[in-house]
Amino acid sequence: MDFAKMHGLGNDFVVVDGFREKLVVEHLSDIALKLCDRHFGIGADGLILVLSSRVSNVRMRMFNPDGSEAEMCGNGIRCVGKFVYERGICRDNPLSVETLAGTKTLKLNIEGGLVASARVDMGRPILQRSEIPMIGQGHMERVIGEPIKVGGKRFEATCVSMGNPHCAIFVDDVDNFPAEKIGPLIENHRLFPRRTNVEFIQVLNPKEIRVRVWERGAGITLASGTCGSASVVAAALNNLTSKRVTVHLPGGDLFIEWLGDDRVMMTGPAVEVFTGKIEL
């Protein structure tokens, strides 16, 4: 199977052209487990398939390293835009991509015939408790600063869906916070029936935040587009920042805008590292 290794701010993926490679649908979870293994496979935070679509230019399926399928991946979708454009699969710009979280539109930034970055319409954040989804009373209410207890400690959680569930925790010193310990406890907390992504956020000023990410099904990653988007929504809901914020992640920076029409726009780079072949 031919593949490309790509990343968005160090959040890395094995990307496969589903127009050419015919993979057995029932085996995709097992294939993701094999390919994402950093010791016995290629190594990645996820497997992405680029497929045909009846409603968009292309369709994207993304599988986590544990074999579970994600509804949406912000860094991954920018890689899809680069992959599709540079291989001539589709040269439309803007480009529409079908995901399990709905159709997303990308405006590609082309430099020297190559895609350097993309601005992605991430859609409207979902704030109602039951739609995140999250268990508890007040199913149509927002979850802002709600107490959550894990590991014998109490935190205040602000939760949102960007097509996939997110739980934001604000901390004073994100670099020294035990995200590796607390992240999986929140991911698998009984409040989240589909588990959740977790963001640990340090507010630097009204226009900048620093974030560490624990991704559902992947663990600690260098960056996440949906997590960056959810972090800005959560910070704005708590009146800690403006709605146009630079998000500093371990792998680099994203620029997130929560616009007046309620849509969230994410801008960031996409990089192709290498291509190769692997026996399945």
PEHU-V433282 format. One record per pair of residues at least 24 apart in sequence whose ideal C-beta (glycine too) atoms are under 10 Angstrom apart, sorted by sequence separation. I is the first residue (numbers start at 1). J is the second residue. D is the distance in whole Angstrom. If there is no record, write none. Layout:
I_J_D / I_J_D
//
This chain:
12_36_9 / 23_47_10 / 25_49_10 / 41_65_9 / 46_70_7 / 57_81_10 / 60_84_9 / 77_101_10 / 80_104_9 / 82_106_10 / 84_108_9 / 86_110_10 / 94_118_9 / 99_123_10 / 143_167_9 / 144_168_10 / 167_191_8 / 177_201_10 / 192_216_9 / 197_221_10 / 211_235_10 / 223_247_9 / 225_249_10 / 232_256_4 / 48_73_7 / 58_83_9 / 72_97_10 / 81_106_4 / 85_110_8 / 93_118_10 / 94_119_9 / 95_120_10 / 96_121_10 / 101_126_10 / 134_159_6 / 143_168_10 / 145_170_9 / 153_178_10 / 167_192_7 / 174_199_10 / 175_200_10 / 177_202_8 / 199_224_8 / 209_234_10 / 223_248_10 / 224_249_8 / 228_253_9 / 229_254_8 / 231_256_8 / 232_257_8 / 233_258_6 / 12_38_10 / 23_49_7 / 58_84_6 / 73_99_8 / 80_106_8 / 81_107_9 / 82_108_8 / 94_120_10 / 133_159_10 / 134_160_10 / 166_192_10 / 174_200_5 / 201_227_10 / 209_235_6 / 223_249_4 / 228_254_4 / 230_256_9 / 232_258_6 / 14_41_8 / 36_63_8 / 38_65_9 / 46_73_6 / 57_84_7 / 72_99_5 / 77_104_6 / 81_108_5 / 86_113_8 / 94_121_9 / 132_159_5 / 134_161_9 / 151_178_9 / 155_182_8 / 165_192_6 / 173_200_10 / 174_201_7 / 175_202_8 / 187_214_6 / 197_224_7 / 199_226_10 / 200_227_10 / 222_249_7 / 223_250_7 / 224_251_9 / 227_254_9 / 228_255_9 / 229_256_5 / 14_42_5 / 21_49_8 / 23_51_10 / 35_63_9 / 36_64_8 / 37_65_8 / 45_73_9 / 48_76_5 / 57_85_10 / 71_99_7 / 72_100_7 / 73_101_9 / 78_106_7 / 81_109_10 / 85_113_9 / 86_114_6 / 132_160_7 / 133_161_8 / 153_181_10 / 165_193_9 / 167_195_10 / 174_202_4 / 186_214_7 / 187_215_8 / 188_216_9 / 199_227_5 / 203_231_10 / 221_249_9 / 222_250_5 / 223_251_4 / 228_256_6 / 229_257_10 / 13_42_10 / 14_43_8 / 15_44_9 / 21_50_10 / 32_61_10 / 36_65_4 / 46_75_9 / 47_76_10 / 48_77_9 / 50_79_10 / 70_99_9 / 71_100_4 / 72_101_4 / 77_106_7 / 85_114_8 / 86_115_6 / 131_160_10 / 132_161_5 / 153_182_8 / 157_186_8 / 165_194_6 / 167_196_5 / 168_197_9 / 169_198_7 / 170_199_9 / 171_200_5 / 173_202_7 / 174_203_10 / 183_212_8 / 185_214_10 / 187_216_5 / 197_226_7 / 198_227_8 / 199_228_8 / 201_230_10 / 206_235_9 / 221_250_8 / 222_251_3 / 223_252_7 / 225_254_7 / 229_258_8 / 233_262_10 / 1_31_9 / 12_42_9 / 14_44_5 / 18_48_9 / 19_49_10 / 20_50_10 / 32_62_9 / 33_63_9 / 35_65_9 / 36_66_9 / 45_75_8 / 46_76_6 / 50_80_6 / 70_100_8 / 71_101_4 / 72_102_8 / 74_104_9 / 78_108_9 / 85_115_5 / 129_159_8 / 131_161_6 / 151_181_7 / 164_194_8 / 165_195_7 / 166_196_6 / 167_197_7 / 168_198_8 / 169_199_7 / 170_200_8 / 171_201_7 / 172_202_7 / 174_204_10 / 183_213_8 / 184_214_7 / 186_216_10 / 187_217_8 / 197_227_6 / 199_229_10 / 201_231_5 / 206_236_10 / 220_250_9 / 221_251_8 / 222_252_8 / 223_253_9 / 224_254_9 / 12_43_8 / 13_44_5 / 14_45_9 / 15_46_9 / 16_47_7 / 18_49_5 / 19_50_7 / 32_63_4 / 33_64_9 / 36_67_9 / 45_76_8 / 48_79_7 / 49_80_9 / 58_89_7 / 69_100_7 / 70_101_9 / 71_102_9 / 84_115_9 / 127_158_10 / 134_165_7 / 150_181_9 / 151_182_6 / 155_186_8 / 164_195_10 / 165_196_4 / 166_197_5 / 167_198_5 / 168_199_5 / 169_200_5 / 170_201_5 / 171_202_6 / 172_203_9 / 183_214_3 / 187_218_10 / 199_230_6 / 200_231_9 / 201_232_9 / 209_240_8 / 223_254_7 / 225_256_9 / 233_264_7 / 3_35_8 / 12_44_5 / 13_45_6 / 14_46_8 / 15_47_8 / 16_48_7 / 17_49_8 / 18_50_5 / 19_51_7 / 31_63_8 / 32_64_7 / 33_65_7 / 48_80_6 / 57_89_8 / 58_90_6 / 72_104_7 / 82_114_8 / 83_115_9 / 127_159_8 / 128_160_10 / 132_164_9 / 133_165_7 / 150_182_6 / 153_185_9 / 157_189_9 / 159_191_8 / 164_196_8 / 165_197_6 / 166_198_8 / 167_199_7 / 168_200_8 / 169_201_7 / 170_202_8 / 171_203_10 / 179_211_10 / 180_212_9 / 182_214_8 / 183_215_9 / 184_216_10 / 187_219_9 / 198_230_10 / 199_231_5 / 203_235_6 / 209_241_6 / 232_264_7 / 11_44_9 / 12_45_5 / 13_46_5 / 14_47_5 / 15_48_5 / 16_49_5 / 17_50_6 / 18_51_4 / 19_52_7 / 28_61_7 / 30_63_10 / 32_65_7 / 33_66_7 / 34_67_10 / 46_79_10 / 50_83_6 / 57_90_5 / 82_115_4 / 85_118_9 / 126_159_10 / 127_160_6 / 128_161_9 / 132_165_5 / 134_167_8 / 150_183_10 / 151_184_10 / 152_185_10 / 159_192_8 / 161_194_10 / 164_197_6 / 165_198_10 / 166_199_6 / 167_200_10 / 168_201_6 / 170_203_7 / 179_212_5 / 181_214_10 / 183_216_10 / 197_230_7 / 199_232_10 / 201_234_7 / 206_239_10 / 208_241_8 / 1_35_9 / 11_45_5 / 12_46_8 / 13_47_7 / 14_48_7 / 15_49_8 / 16_50_7 / 17_51_9 / 18_52_7 / 29_63_6 / 32_66_8 / 33_67_5 / 50_84_6 / 56_90_9 / 57_91_9 / 58_92_10 / 81_115_6 / 82_116_9 / 126_160_7 / 127_161_8 / 131_165_10 / 132_166_8 / 150_184_9 / 151_185_5 / 157_191_8 / 179_213_8 / 180_214_8 / 196_230_10 / 201_235_6 / 206_240_8 / 207_241_7 / 208_242_10 / 230_264_9 / 232_266_9 / 10_45_9 / 11_46_8 / 13_48_5 / 14_49_10 / 15_50_7 / 16_51_9 / 28_63_6 / 29_64_9 / 32_67_5 / 48_83_8 / 57_92_5 / 82_117_9 / 125_160_5 / 126_161_4 / 132_167_9 / 150_185_4 / 151_186_9 / 161_196_9 / 162_197_9 / 174_209_9 / 175_210_8 / 177_212_7 / 179_214_6 / 184_219_7 / 199_234_7 / 203_238_9 / 205_240_10 / 206_241_5 / 207_242_6 / 229_264_5 / 25_61_9 / 31_67_9 / 32_68_8 / 56_92_10 / 57_93_10 / 79_115_9 / 81_117_9 / 82_118_7 / 125_161_7 / 126_162_8 / 149_185_10 / 150_186_6 / 161_197_10 / 174_210_5 / 183_219_7 / 184_220_10 / 199_235_10 / 205_241_8 / 206_242_5 / 207_243_10 / 209_245_6 / 210_246_10 / 211_247_6 / 213_249_7 / 228_264_10 / 229_265_9 / 5_42_6 / 7_44_9 / 8_45_10 / 29_66_9 / 30_67_7 / 32_69_8 / 50_87_9 / 52_89_10 / 57_94_9 / 58_95_8 / 59_96_10 / 60_97_5 / 61_98_9 / 62_99_8 / 78_115_8 / 81_118_5 / 124_161_10 / 125_162_6 / 126_163_8 / 148_185_10 / 150_187_10 / 159_196_7 / 173_210_9 / 174_211_7 / 175_212_8 / 183_220_7 / 201_238_10 / 203_240_5 / 204_241_9 / 205_242_9 / 206_243_10 / 207_244_7 / 208_245_7 / 209_246_8 / 210_247_8 / 211_248_7 / 212_249_8 / 213_250_8 / 229_266_5 / 5_43_8 / 6_44_9 / 7_45_8 / 29_67_4 / 57_95_5 / 58_96_8 / 59_97_7 / 60_98_7 / 61_99_8 / 62_100_8 / 80_118_9 / 81_119_10 / 123_161_10 / 124_162_9 / 125_163_9 / 126_164_10 / 148_186_7 / 150_188_9 / 174_212_5 / 203_241_6 / 206_244_9 / 207_245_6 / 208_246_5 / 209_247_6 / 210_248_5 / 211_249_6 / 212_250_7 / 213_251_9 / 226_264_9 / 228_266_7 / 3_42_7 / 5_44_7 / 19_58_9 / 28_67_8 / 29_68_7 / 50_89_7 / 56_95_8 / 57_96_5 / 58_97_6 / 59_98_4 / 60_99_5 / 61_100_8 / 78_117_7 / 79_118_9 / 81_120_8 / 123_162_7 / 124_163_10 / 126_165_9 / 150_189_6 / 157_196_9 / 160_199_10 / 170_209_9 / 171_210_10 / 180_219_8 / 201_240_8 / 206_245_8 / 207_246_6 / 208_247_8 / 209_248_7 / 210_249_8 / 211_250_9 / 18_58_9 / 29_69_8 / 50_90_10 / 56_96_4 / 57_97_7 / 58_98_7 / 59_99_8 / 60_100_9 / 78_118_4 / 122_162_6 / 123_163_7 / 126_166_10 / 149_189_9 / 179_219_10 / 180_220_6 / 201_241_9 / 205_245_9 / 208_248_7 / 209_249_10 / 210_250_9 / 226_266_8 / 228_268_8 / 3_44_9 / 18_59_8 / 28_69_8 / 55_96_8 / 56_97_6 / 57_98_8 / 59_100_10 / 77_118_8 / 78_119_9 / 122_163_8 / 125_166_9 / 148_189_7 / 157_198_9 / 158_199_9 / 171_212_9 / 179_220_6 / 204_245_10 / 205_246_10 / 225_266_5 / 6_48_8 / 18_60_9 / 56_98_4 / 78_120_6 / 203_245_9 / 204_246_9 / 225_267_10 / 18_61_8 / 53_96_8 / 55_98_6 / 56_99_9 / 77_120_6 / 148_191_7 / 158_201_9 / 168_211_9 / 169_212_10 / 211_254_9 / 225_268_7 / 3_47_9 / 4_48_9 / 53_97_8 / 54_98_8 / 59_103_9 / 60_104_8 / 148_192_10 / 204_248_8 / 3_48_10 / 15_60_9 / 16_61_10 / 53_98_4 / 75_120_10 / 77_122_9 / 146_191_9 / 155_200_10 / 169_214_10 / 208_253_9 / 223_268_8 / 4_50_10 / 52_98_9 / 53_99_10 / 56_102_10 / 57_103_9 / 74_120_6 / 201_247_9 / 202_248_9 / 15_62_10 / 50_97_9 / 51_98_8 / 55_102_10 / 56_103_5 / 166_213_10 / 167_214_9 / 209_256_9 / 55_103_6 / 56_104_8 / 57_105_10 / 74_122_7 / 143_191_9 / 199_247_9 / 13_62_8 / 14_63_9 / 56_105_9 / 57_106_9 / 167_216_10 / 13_63_10 / 53_103_8 / 72_122_8 / 166_216_9 / 199_249_10 / 72_123_9 / 164_215_10 / 165_216_7 / 164_216_7 / 135_189_9 / 134_189_10 / 135_190_7 / 136_191_7 / 135_191_5 / 134_191_6 / 135_192_8 / 133_191_10 / 134_192_6 / 135_193_6 / 166_224_9 / 104_163_8 / 132_191_9 / 133_192_8 / 134_193_8 / 168_227_9 / 13_73_8 / 101_161_9 / 132_192_8 / 133_193_6 / 134_194_9 / 164_224_10 / 166_226_7 / 15_76_8 / 101_162_7 / 102_163_7 / 132_193_10 / 133_194_6 / 165_226_10 / 166_227_6 / 170_231_10 / 11_73_8 / 13_75_8 / 101_163_2 / 129_191_10 / 132_194_9 / 134_196_8 / 162_224_10 / 164_226_6 / 168_230_6 / 11_74_9 / 12_75_9 / 13_76_5 / 100_163_7 / 101_164_7 / 133_196_9 / 162_225_9 / 163_226_7 / 164_227_9 / 166_229_8 / 167_230_9 / 168_231_6 / 11_75_4 / 12_76_10 / 15_79_6 / 99_163_7 / 100_164_9 / 132_196_8 / 162_226_4 / 166_230_4 / 168_232_10 / 170_234_8 / 8_73_9 / 9_74_10 / 10_75_9 / 11_76_7 / 15_80_7 / 19_84_10 / 99_164_10 / 161_226_9 / 162_227_8 / 165_230_9 / 166_231_8 / 168_233_8 / 169_234_9 / 170_235_8 / 8_74_8 / 9_75_6 / 13_79_6 / 17_83_8 / 160_226_10 / 162_228_9 / 163_229_10 / 164_230_9 / 168_234_4 / 8_75_3 / 11_78_10 / 12_79_9 / 13_80_9 / 15_82_9 / 16_83_9 / 17_84_9 / 20_87_10 / 162_229_5 / 166_233_8 / 167_234_9 / 168_235_8 / 7_75_7 / 8_76_7 / 11_79_9 / 15_83_5 / 19_87_9 / 162_230_5 / 166_234_8 / 170_238_7 / 6_75_9 / 7_76_9 / 8_77_9 / 9_78_9 / 15_84_10 / 20_89_10 / 160_229_9 / 161_230_8 / 168_237_9 / 6_76_8 / 8_78_5 / 13_83_9 / 17_87_7 / 19_89_7 / 160_230_5 / 168_238_9 / 170_240_7 / 7_78_10 / 8_79_6 / 159_230_9 / 160_231_9 / 162_233_8 / 6_78_9 / 7_79_7 / 17_89_7 / 158_230_9 / 160_232_10 / 161_233_10 / 6_79_4 / 158_231_10 / 160_233_5 / 5_79_10 / 6_80_9 / 8_82_9 / 160_234_6 / 174_248_9 / 4_79_8 / 158_233_8 / 159_234_8 / 175_250_9 / 6_82_7 / 158_234_4 / 174_250_10 / 6_83_7 / 157_234_9 / 158_235_8 / 160_237_8 / 4_82_9 / 158_236_10 / 159_237_10 / 4_83_6 / 158_237_6 / 158_238_6 / 4_86_10 / 156_238_9 / 158_240_10 / 4_87_9 / 74_162_8 / 72_161_10 / 74_163_9 / 145_234_10 / 71_161_9 / 72_162_7 / 73_163_10 / 74_164_10 / 144_234_8 / 71_162_9 / 72_163_4 / 73_164_8 / 143_234_10 / 71_163_5 / 72_164_5 / 145_237_9 / 70_163_9 / 71_164_4 / 144_237_5 / 145_238_7 / 70_164_6 / 71_165_9 / 143_237_9 / 144_238_6 / 142_237_7 / 144_239_10 / 162_264_7 / 122_225_7 / 122_226_7 / 125_229_8 / 160_264_10 / 162_266_9 / 120_225_7 / 125_230_7 / 120_226_10 / 122_228_9 / 123_229_9 / 127_233_8 / 118_225_10 / 122_229_5 / 125_232_9 / 126_233_10 / 127_234_10 / 122_230_9 / 125_233_5 / 8_117_9 / 120_229_9 / 124_233_10 / 125_234_9 / 8_118_9 / 127_237_8 / 122_233_10 / 125_236_10 / 125_237_9 / 71_194_9 / 101_226_9 / 68_194_10 / 68_195_8 / 70_197_9 / 125_258_8 / 120_254_10 / 122_256_8 / 124_258_9 / 122_257_10 / 124_259_10 / 127_262_10 / 119_255_9 / 122_258_10 / 124_261_8 / 125_262_7 / 117_255_10 / 119_257_9 / 121_259_9 / 124_262_5 / 125_263_9 / 123_262_9 / 124_263_6 / 125_264_6 / 123_263_6 / 124_264_7 / 122_263_7 / 123_264_7 / 73_215_9 / 121_263_6 / 122_264_4 / 123_265_10 / 121_264_8 / 122_265_7 / 120_264_9 / 121_265_6 / 122_266_5 / 70_215_9 / 73_218_10 / 120_265_7 / 121_266_8 / 70_216_7 / 75_221_9 / 119_265_6 / 120_266_5 / 70_217_7 / 75_222_9 / 78_225_7 / 119_266_7 / 120_267_8 / 68_216_8 / 69_217_9 / 70_218_9 / 75_223_6 / 76_224_9 / 77_225_7 / 118_266_9 / 119_267_4 / 120_268_8 / 68_217_5 / 74_223_9 / 75_224_6 / 76_225_8 / 77_226_9 / 118_267_7 / 119_268_9 / 65_215_9 / 66_216_9 / 67_217_8 / 68_218_9 / 74_224_6 / 75_225_4 / 76_226_9 / 117_267_6 / 118_268_7 / 64_215_7 / 66_217_5 / 73_224_8 / 74_225_2 / 75_226_8 / 117_268_6 / 118_269_8 / 64_216_7 / 65_217_7 / 66_218_7 / 73_225_7 / 74_226_4 / 75_227_9 / 117_269_5 / 118_270_6 / 64_217_3 / 65_218_5 / 66_219_9 / 72_225_9 / 73_226_7 / 74_227_8 / 75_228_9 / 116_269_6 / 117_270_7 / 63_217_9 / 64_218_5 / 65_219_8 / 72_226_6 / 74_228_7 / 115_269_9 / 116_270_8 / 117_271_10 / 64_219_9 / 71_226_9 / 74_229_6 / 115_270_6 / 116_271_9 / 65_221_10 / 70_226_9 / 74_230_9 / 114_270_10 / 115_271_10 / 72_229_10 / 115_272_9 / 105_263_10 / 107_265_9 / 109_267_8 / 114_272_9 / 105_265_10 / 106_266_10 / 107_267_9 / 109_269_9 / 109_270_10 / 104_266_10 / 108_270_9 / 106_270_10 / 46_215_9 / 45_215_7 / 46_217_8 / 45_217_9 / 46_218_7 / 45_218_5 / 44_218_9 / 45_219_9 / 75_249_9 / 45_220_10 / 46_221_9 / 45_221_5 / 75_251_9 / 78_254_10 / 45_222_8 / 45_223_9 / 45_224_9 / 75_254_8 / 74_254_8 / 36_218_8 / 74_256_10 / 86_270_10 / 32_217_10 / 85_270_10 / 86_272_8 / 82_269_9 / 83_270_8 / 78_266_8 / 82_270_4 / 77_266_9 / 78_267_9 / 81_270_7 / 82_271_8 / 83_272_8 / 74_264_10 / 78_268_6 / 79_269_10 / 80_270_8 / 82_272_7 / 75_266_9 / 78_269_7 / 79_270_5 / 74_266_6 / 78_270_4 / 79_271_8 / 75_268_7 / 77_270_9 / 78_271_9 / 79_272_8 / 74_268_8 / 75_269_9 / 76_270_9 / 75_270_8 / 11_213_8 / 11_215_8 / 11_218_9 / 12_221_9 / 11_221_5 / 12_222_8 / 10_221_8 / 11_222_6 / 12_223_10 / 9_221_9 / 10_222_3 / 11_223_4 / 9_222_6 / 10_223_6 / 11_224_6 / 8_222_9 / 9_223_4 / 11_225_8 / 7_222_8 / 8_223_6 / 9_224_9 / 7_223_9 / 8_224_9 / 9_225_8 / 11_227_9 / 8_225_7 / 9_228_9 / 42_274_10 / 42_276_7 / 42_278_6 / 41_278_8 / 9_247_10 / 11_249_8 / 10_249_8 / 11_250_10 / 12_251_9 / 9_249_6 / 10_250_7 / 11_251_6 / 8_249_10 / 9_250_8 / 10_251_3 / 11_252_10 / 9_251_4 / 10_252_7 / 8_251_8 / 9_252_4 / 35_278_7 / 7_251_8 / 8_252_9 / 9_253_8 / 34_278_9 / 7_252_10 / 9_254_7 / 35_280_8 / 8_254_9 / 34_280_7 / 31_280_6 / 30_280_9 / 27_280_8 / 24_280_9 / 11_268_10 / 13_270_10 / 15_272_8 / 23_280_8 / 8_266_10 / 9_268_6 / 12_271_9 / 21_280_9 / 8_268_6 / 9_269_7 / 13_273_10 / 15_275_9 / 8_269_6 / 9_270_9 / 10_271_9 / 12_273_8 / 7_269_9 / 8_270_5 / 9_271_9 / 14_276_9 / 16_278_10 / 7_270_8 / 8_271_7 / 6_270_7 / 7_271_5 / 14_278_9 / 6_271_6 / 7_272_9 / 5_271_10 / 6_272_5 / 7_273_6 / 5_272_7 / 6_273_6 / 4_272_6 / 5_273_5 / 6_274_9 / 4_273_8 / 5_274_5 / 6_275_10 / 4_274_8 / 5_275_7 / 3_274_9 / 4_275_5 / 5_276_7 / 3_275_7 / 4_276_8 / 2_275_7 / 3_276_6 / 2_276_8 / 3_277_7 / 1_276_9 / 2_277_6 / 3_278_6 / 1_277_7 / 2_278_9 / 1_278_6 / 1_279_8 / 1_280_6
//
